[in-house]
Amino acid sequence: MKKARIRSTFIFMLVTFFLLSAWTTSVSADSGIALSAGQTVYVPIYTHIYSGLKGRPFGLAATLSIRNTNPKQAITLVSVNFFDSDGKLIKEYLDKPAELEAMASTRYILPESDTGGGSGANFLVKWQSQAKVNPPLIEGVMIGTRSGQGISFVSRGQAIKD
């Protein structure tokens, strides 16, 4: 009786393993990587957030991080522009296009003292490549400390135009 139960449990586990393996393979095969030769990417940035009962501004330092995820091909940053909560252009970070080598990264920093953007600030990053590549990972990293309290979070960029 025990042997029959052990054998049926073993067969059940074996069948389950093969079914899960087949399902995982089909899911990963269907979720191919979308390559691109260029995009405009919107990245939310928060120079402050509101906290407490009175909704006081809590200042944040912000870093725009751009990481070329392609292992073989450089990309070109065409423009990196910073906008405030009202959509007004505050700063253009590039005078001319800048190349970002394969697997390299760069950053643009807004110090905590720079509150000009507001809680609805954003970056628009335009990039291009001579061939279709893995799109770069573009994120905003915000951090702030006050009275022993620390806040940090990340916002992921979203392509709004190819």
N, C-alpha and C positions, 0 to 999 in steps of 0.2 A: 504494500500500500504506500509506504514512504517513498519507495523508488519511483512509483508511478507519479506521485505528486511532484517529486523533484524533477522528473523528466518533463512533465507538462509545464512546470514553471520555467524550466530551461528553454523549452520550445517557445513559450510565450515571450520570454525575454529576447530570444534570438529573432523571432518574427518582428517584434517591436523595434529592435535595433535596426533591422534591414529596412523597415518601413520609414523610420525616422531618417535614416541615411539617404534613402531615395528622395524623400521630401525636401531635405536640406539641400541636396544637390540640385534639384529642380528650382528651388527658390533662388539660390545663388546664380544659377545659369540664366534665369530670367531677369535678374537685376543688374544687367550690364552697366558698365561705367560710361556715362555720357561725356564724350570728348567735345571740346570747343576750341575755336580759333580766336575767341575774344568775347568779352561780356562787359556790361555795366552792372556793378554790384552795389546795392544799397546796404549800408551797415548802420544800425541804430547805435548812437553814442549818448551816454548820459553824463553831463558834467556835474549834475547833482540830482538827487531824488528827494522826495519829501518824506519826513518821518515824524512820529509822535502825534499827539492829539491835536496840536496846533499846526501840523503840516509844515514844519520848519525845513528849509533846504539843508540837505546833508551833502557837502561838497565831495566830489570824487575826482581822482586822477583817472585819465582814460588813455588807453593805448590802442591804436589801430594796428593790428598785426596782419601782415600779408605774407603767406607762405606758398611758395611755388611747390606744388606736390608732384610735379612731373620729374621723374628720375633722369631724363635724357635731354630735355628741351628747355631752353630759356624762354621766359615770357617778357613782354614789354609793358611796363606801366605807362599808360598814355596820360592819365590825369588822376589826381587824388585831391578831391575838393571837400571842404568842410562847410556845412550849412547849419544855421541856428534853428530853433524851434519854429520860427516863422517862415522857414524856407529861404532865408536870405544867405547868399554866399558870404562866408566869413573869411575864408583863406583858401588859396590855391597853393598846394604844397610842391608842385612840380613846375619848373620853368620850361623843361623839355622832357620828352619821354626818357624813362630810365629802365635799363634792362635788369631783370632779376634772374640770376642763373638757376639752373636746374637744382632743385632741393634747397635753394637759398630762401632766406626770409628777410623782411625789413619791417620797420615799425615807425609810427608817427605818434608822438606823445603830446597829450594835453595835460599840463600840470593841474593839480587840485585848485590852485589859485585862479585858473582860467575858467570863469563861470559864464562866459559869453554865449556859449551854445545853448544852454538850458537843458531841461529834461527831455526835450524832443529833438535834440541835435542829431545830425547824421553825417556820414561820409558817403560820397559817390566815388567809386573806384572804377576806372575804365582800364582794361588791359587787353592785349592782343598777342597773338603768336603767329609765326609763319606757317605752322602746321597745327592740326587739331591735337590738343593736349589735355591732360587732366586739369580741370579748372583749379585755380589756387584756392586755398583755404583762407578766407578773409573774416576776421573776427574783431570785435571790440571787447577789450578787457578793462573793466572798471574796478577801482578799489579806493576805499576811503576809511579813515580812522578818526575817532573823536571820543574823548573821555573813556578810553579803554574799550570802546566798541569798534569793531571792524566789519566792513561790508565789502564783499567782492563778488562779481558775477561776470558772465561772458554773454555777448550777443553775437549771433552768427549772421554773416552777410547773406543776402539773398540776391541772386541774379534777377534783374528786372528787364534786361535787354541783351540779346545775343548780337 
